[in-house]
Amino acid sequence: MNSRFFAVVLALLVSAPVWALSLNEAMSALPAAKSAGQLGEQPNGYLGVVSASGSAAEIAKQINQARREEYQRLAEENGIQLRDVESIAGKKALDRTPAGQYILLNDVWMKK
């Protein structure tokens, strides 16, 4: 699997206008929640709640549900395990997280 493959996956997650409004709202709120230190990326490919304030938990829930569905689709399409897709996506998300935002490493939230 290459980085172009995951760029397509992330683009689909960001630009899917056919998804429910609540997911669209969560996607719109994600950058601010990450910048505020409420949410961070985890090695398992999913968002985690760093600081449970505002609507952080709901944002994470909506986006993680969409990610899981997409990861499952990719796993089935490529004949690989879900956990492998999650792991690859998690590594990409950690690598792409800008400095100053949170990532989970060794079960500890830290600013990158």
N, C-alpha and C positions, 0 to 999 in steps of 0.2 A: 504494500500500500504506500502510496506516495503522498507528498504534501498537497498536491493538486486535488487529490481525492478528498482530503479533509477540508480543503478550502471550499469545495463544492458543498460539502455537508454543512459547514458553518454558514455559507451563503443561503442555503435552503432554510436553515433555522431562523436566520435574521429576516429573510424577505418573503416569508410565506403568508401572503395576504388572505388566503382562504381559511386560515385557522381562526379559532374563536377570538373574539375581541379581548377576552381576558389574557390570552397568550400575547396578543399584540401589545396590550398595555404593559405586560410584564417585560416584553422585549424593549419597549420604549423606556421603561424605568430602570432597566439593568445597568446601563452605564453610570447613572447617578448613584445607584446603590453600591456599585463596586468602588466608585471614587470616594464615597462616604465611609468605606470600610465596613459596610453591612454584609456584603457577600464576597466570596472568593472562590477560586477554582481549586478543585481537588484532583488528585492523581487518578481517580476512578472515572473521570470524564463528566462529573456532575458538579453543580454549584453547591456550596455549603454556606450556612449562615454563620458569619463571624460575629456579628452583633445583632441580636434579635430586636431591632427597633424598626419602627415604621412598618412597611409591608414586605420586609425582607423575606420572611418565610414564605409568603404567598408567591412572590416573584420566583423564588427558587423552586417552589413546588410546580408552578406552571411550566417553567423552562425545563426543569429536569424531566417532567413527563414527556415533553416534546422531544428532548434529547433521547430518552430511553426508546421511544417509538422509532426514531430515526436510526439509532444504533442497532435496534433489533432488525429493522428492514435491511440495513447494510450487512449485518451478520448473515442473515438468511440469503441475501442476494449473492454474497461472496463465499458462502459455505464455510464460515468460520464461527467461532464461539462469540457470544455477546460480550463476555468479559475481555476478549482480545480487542474488540472494537472500542469498548469503554477505556481500556488501558491506553490504546493508541491516541484516542481523542483526548484523554486526560493529559498525556505527555504534551500534545500539541497545545492544549489550553494553557498549561503551566508555562511552556516556552513563550507563548504569545502574550502572556499577561504583562502589561506595562509596569515599569518601576513605580513603586508607591502603592500598588494594589496588593491584596492579600492572596496568598496561595497556602495550601496545606502541605507541609512537609514533615514526615515522621510524626504525624498526629498533632502537629503544632501549627497554629496559624501564624504566619509571619509576612511582613511586607517584603515584596520582591525588590 
